[in-house]
Each structure stands twice: as C-alpha cells, then as structure tokens.
Amino acid sequence: MIYLDYGATTPIDDEILDLYVRIEKDFFANTTSLHRLGQRSNFMFEKSKQELLNTLGIVNHDIIFTSNATEANNLAVLGYLSKYKSGKIITTKIEHPSVFEIYKHLEKNGFEVVYLDVLENGIIDIEQLKKEITKDTLLISIMWVNNIVGSIQPINEVINILKEYPRTKLHVDAVQGICKVKPDFSFNDIDMFTFSTHKIYGPKGVGALIYKNNLEIDKRLYGSNAQNGLKPGTLDLALVVCTCKAIKKFYPLTEKHLEYVKKINKILVDGFKKIPYIHINSNSFSSPYIVNISFPSINGETIVHTLENSDIYVSTGSSCSSKLATPEKTILAMTSSVDLAKSSIRISLSHLVTEEEINALLKALGEIKNV
C-alpha cells in the first residue's frame, strides 16, 4: 500500500497510541470529580494544557479541546460573533468547508461577508483586504495553509495590517500548517486559531481552539462548567494528553521534516513536469506537503479510483467535501477553469513517504491516459 493522503488524516504514532492506552487505564476518573482520583486526572489535564501552550511559545491564550477542528472553527467564529446581530466580516474564497460554510450561514442571517479573491498562486489579494477592512470590521478568518493546493497565506502581513484596526479580531485555521510549516508569525498575535490532532499523528476525535485570554466567546452547548463552560461534558483525558504529546513530539521536528518533504516534493513535481497531460496547480508558494494536479477532461474521482486499483491512495481534495459533484472551489478561484477544478487530485505528503513510493506514483500516473 502507498498512502499519499496525509492531508486527510495521518496514522497514529506508536508512542502516542501507547500513551493513549496508558492514560485510559491509569487516569480514567472524571476530571471534574472532587475525589482524589478525579483531582489526579484534572492535574494531568491542566499540566497537558500548559505544556502544549509552552511548546508553541504561547503566553496569553487559553485552550478548549473539542471533538475536531470543525467544531473548533464553529466555536471560534460563531462563539465570538454571537453577541452581534449584524456587521462586516471578511474571509477568503478558499477556506475549508468548516469555515466557509459558517460564513455562508452568517451571510444569510444579517452579516455582510466579504470573500477575498486569491491570485493565480493561491495567495490572498492583500490589496483587496486593505481596501475592504474598516474600523468596524468584526472578524477576519484566513487559513494559514490551504488544504487543497497548500498555498501558505501571509498571516504575519495580515497581523501587521490589523494593528491599525484594534476592534477587528483574527481567526486562523492552522490545521494544515501546525507541525508542518515553520510560522513566520507569533501565535501570541492571533486572536483565535484551531488545529486537529489526527493531522499530526495523534488520535481522531480531538481538536483544539486556542484563543486570547481577554476574548469573549459565547458557548454553543449548554451543560456543566467544564472547560470554561465552552465545551461542557466529560472529556476524554487520554485524547487531551495525546494532543499535547503530538505537539511536543512533532512541533520541534517541523524544520527537519520540512526539509525532507521538500526533497521528495521536488522529485514529485519534476516527475509531473515530464508528463505532458498533467497540469500542476500547486506552486512555489505552496507547502511542500501538498501537491495538487489536474488531468484536463478526466474527472478527479476517476483518477483516484484508478490509482486505488494499484493500491495507491490520494484524494480529490478536502475529505469533508470530496463526495460532492461540484468543481473544487480553490482550484476554480485560482484558475477560473471548471475543467481544471473538476479534474484535480491532491497528493499530500509526510516525512514517512519514501522516494520509492513517489516513483511508483509517477509510474502509475504516467500510464493514466491509457485508462
């Protein structure tokens, strides 16, 4: 098997899986229980939170653990904007569905939403942002690394722009960036950001919203006062501890793994350039972890299943929307081509991918016209 869909999910790291089992066995008590076992679990919970924040160099934020990044994004955007009935908010045309669909919902319910264009390289139009932002803009959502083509957005530049607009808050979907791309900004300068543990070799079923201490976020669920009342209910301590472990293990390895992935990315892209019927959508502004290509006139799903027959696994795009028979909106925004948007596939890489696997993929794609 050749797995090249790491942007959708990653296999759990053996060390993290062993830790999950140990925590479930040794710290099974409810973290909100007042007895000794409960307080022991709660101590482990608080310790894990602090170690995670320390690893990321964060000093002025709190963290809420959610079921996934989709829930974290919903809590961030809707939780912050719940105090407003209307107002101007800004996002991009290439956000993940868990952000993009929130803004579509808000647009139908009284908010003015600006969807920033992207240039041909997949980067947002900064000049458009400067033109659209006003002192009354409530919130801006811009993902760090696009999940379809890997374009790395200029978050630090956005942060600098927002220094002139103290009322405007910044929300960043960091799912495809954290532990993969070295940030050129400080997490301390972002009001809210989210990530998902299963993207960084941890377990599924847990994500996180990290937000500034002075930010008012309203609850979306009602129940206990667990996790500041924002995520009521009994939490799975093992998922929290494993999230901390994943960050502690893989965040310090970001640059090392990035350098390796750059090497196999180059082999992959150089190979694509030798296949005349492949159009490469990703570029030098993209994370090397994601390479998006199109096969004009061939449906992307057809390519996915053809490769599957060779035991090679890639995707057509976001695993949250890949079953929809619509043009991929990121490719469409970049190219204005419905054909390229419908015929794209995403190869997402990892430090676990070998050069032999890359060569096998290139060989299989080189034969695709015979399908």
N, C-alpha and C positions, 0 to 999 in steps of 0.2 A: 504493500500500500504506500502511495505517495500522497501525503496530506499537505495541501497548499492553500488552506482556508483558515489560517491563523487569525485573520481579521474578524472571523465569525466567532470563533472560540479557540481556546488552547487546551491541550491535555494537562491535567493537573500534575504538578511536580511531585515526585515521590516523597520528598521530605515534607512537603506541605500536606500531602494526603496522610502520612503517618502522624503528623501533628494533629490533624483533624480528628482522627480516631482517638488519640490520647486525651485530647481536651473533652471529647464527648464522654469518655469513660471517667475521667478524674474530676471534671468540673461541670457536672450535669445539673447542679442546683440552679434554680431560677435566680438571676442576678438581682431581682427586686425583693427577694426573701430576706427577712430580718435576722434569721438564724445564722450561725457561724458558716455553714456550707454556702448559703446564699451570699453572704458578705465576702467569702473567699472567691466566689465566682465574679462578684462585682469588682473586686480588686483587680482580678485578671482583665476584666473588661476595660476599666479605666487605664490600667497600665498599657494595654494594647493600643488604645486610642492615642495616648500620649507618645508612645514610641513611633507610631505611624506619622504623627504630625512632626515629631522631631526629625525623622528621616527625611521628610520633604522640606525641612527648614522652616516650618510654619510656626508663627508665634502668636498670631492674633485671630485665629479661627477656631471653630468648634466643628465636630463631625457627627453626622447622623448616618447610621447604617441602614440601608434599605434592601429590598429584595433584588434589585438590579439597577442598572444605570437609567433605564426608562422611568422607573419610579422616582429615582433621584432627580432627574430632569423635570418631571412633573411637579415634584415637591418644590423645587427651586423656583421655577417660573410662576406656577400658579400660587404657591405659598407666598411669594413676595408681592405679586400683583393683586392678591385677593382684597387688599384694602382700597383698591381703586376700581371705579366703575368704568372708566374710560381713560384715554391718554395715548401718547405716542410711544411705540416700542419698535425696535429695529432688530432684524435677524438677517439671515442670508438665504439665498435660493438653494443652498446645498447642504442644509443641516440634516442630521439624522432624523428619521421619522418621529422619534420620541421628543424632538424639539419642534420640528417643522409642523407637525400636526397640532401641537399645543397652540402655536401662533395662528394657525388656520381657525381653530376654535375661538380664540380671543378676538380675531378679526370679525367673526360673526356676532360677537357679543359686545360691541361698542368700542373696541380699541382700534386705533389707527396703526396698522402694521406696515413697515417698510421692509421689503425683501431685497437686500443688497445683491447687485449683479456680481458675477465673477468674470475675470479676464480669461483669455484663452489658456492661461497657465493654471487656472483653477483658484487663483488668489482673489480675494475680495477687492472690490473697487474702493480703495481708501478715499479717493476724492469724493466719491458718492457718499461715503459715510460722513465726511466732513461737511458736506452740503446738507445732508438730511438731519444731523443731530442738532438739537436745540437745548436750551437750558431747562426745558420742561420734559425732555425725553426721560422716560421712567426706567427703561431696561434695554440692554443690548445683549443678544445671545450670538456668540460666534464660536464655532467649534475650533479646537486647536489643530487637529489633523483630520482632514476629511476621510470618511470611511470608505469611499468609493475609489477615488484616484490618489488619495494620500497627500493632497496639497496641504502644505503647512502654512497656516494663516499667521499674519504678523501681529500676534497678540500683544507684544511689547509696544508696538506702534499704536495699537488701539488704547492700551493703558495710558500712554502719554497724551493722546487726544482727550481722554476722559478726565484728565487732571483739570481741564478748563470747565468741566461740567460736573460739579460735585453731587448734584442730585441724581445723575444717571448711574445706575449700577451695571456691572458686567457679569454675565454668566457664561461660563466656558464648559463645553462638553470636552473632557480630556480623555475620553475612553481610548482613542487610538494613539494618543501621544504619550501617556504616562508609562514610564519604564521602557520606552522605545525611542523617543526623540529627546535630546537634551533641550530643556526650556531656555529660551533667551530672555526670560522674564522671571520675576519672583512670584511664587504662588501667593505670597502675602498681599500682592497688589490686585488680586482678583477677588471680587465680592463673593462669588459662588462658583465652584467647579465640581464636576462629577466624574466618577470612573466606575468600572465594573471589574470585580476580582477575576472572573473567568477569562478575561482577556490577557491576564498576566500570570497564567499558570497556577491559578488558585481555583477553588471550588465555584460552581454555579450557585445561584440563589442569593448572592450578596453583592451590593453595590454601595456607593457612599456619596453623600453630599457634604462637601466641606465649605463652610460659609463663615464670613466675618462675624465676630462676637457681637458687634453692635447692630447687626442686621435683624430686622423684624420679619420673621417668616411665620405665616399662619399655618396651622395644622390642616391636613386634608383628611385625616382619620381621627376618630374620637375614641377615647378609652382611658388608659392609665396615663401617668405622667412619665412613663419610660422614655428615655432619650429626649429629654426636654419637652415631652408631650407631643413631639412632632412625628414620632413613629411608635405609637402605643402597641403594647403586646409583648409577649415573651420572645426574646431574641435568642438566636442560636449562637451561643458564645463561641463555639468552635469556628463558625464562619467568620466571626469578627477577628479572632486570633489568627486565623489563616490569611485573612486580608492583610493584617499587619505583617505577618511573616512574608507574604508575597512582595510587599513594598520593600521591606527591609532586605530581602534577598536580591530582588531584581532591579530596584532603583539604582543602587550603586554600580550595577553592571551595565547601565544604559549605554555608555560610550563604548565599552568593549564589544557588546553585542551589536551595536550600530555599525561599527567598523566592519565586522564580519558580514553583516547583512548587506552592506554597501558592495562588498566584493561579489556576492552571489547575485545581487541585483544587476550588477554590470554584465555579468555573464548572461543573465536572462535577457536584458534589454539588447545587448549586442546580437544575441541569437534572433530576437524578434525582428531586428533590422534586416536580417538576411532572408526573411520570409515576406515576399512582396505583397501578399494579400492581408497582412496584419497592419492595423492602424494603432499606434501606441497613444493612449490618452494621457497617461501619467508623464511626468517630465522632471527636469532637474529641480523644480520647486516642490517636488513630492517627497514624502517619506519613502525611503528605500524599502520599507516593509510592505508597501502596496504598489502593485503594478497593474494598471488597467489597460486592456487592449480591446479592440473591436475587430470583428470579421464582417465587413460590409456585405449585406444581403443574406447573412446567415444569423438566425436567431440565437441569442446568447445561451438560452436554455438547451438548444441542440448541441452546442459546443460542450456545455457542462456534462451532459449525458454521454456524449461521445468519449470524452476523457474518462468518465466514470467506468466505461467498458474496459479501459486499460488500467483500472484501479488507481486513477489519478483524480484527486478531489480539489476542485476550485469552486467559485461561486459566480453568480451573475451580479452580485452587489450586496447590499445590506441584507443580512439574514432575516431582518424584520419586515422586509417588503419584497423579497426576491420572487415570491409566488404571484405577484401582481403583473398582469399582462399590459404593462404601460412602459413607455420609454424611461430609461434611468434619468432622473431629473438632474443629477450632477453633470453627466455627460452632455445632456441636452443644453444645460446652461453654459457649458464651456464651448460647445461646438455648433450649437443651433442645428444639429443634424439628428433627425429622428432615426435614420438608419443606423448611425453610429451608436445612438442611445439604446436601441433595441438589440444590437448585436454585440454588446460589450460583455466581457467577463473580467473578474477580479482574481488575480493571483496574490495572495497575502503570505508573506514570508516570516521566518523565525530564525533564531540562531541554531535551531535544531535541524534546519533544512541543509541537505548536503549538495555538493556540486553535481554528484551523480544523479540526484533527483531532478535537478534543474535540467540537465542534459536529456533526461528521459522525457520531461515535459516538452522540451523543444522538439524532440524527435516526433512525439505524438502530434503536436500542433503543425509540424511540417507536413504531415500526411492528411490534414483535416480537409483539404479540398477534394480528396477522393471520397469523402463521406456522401 
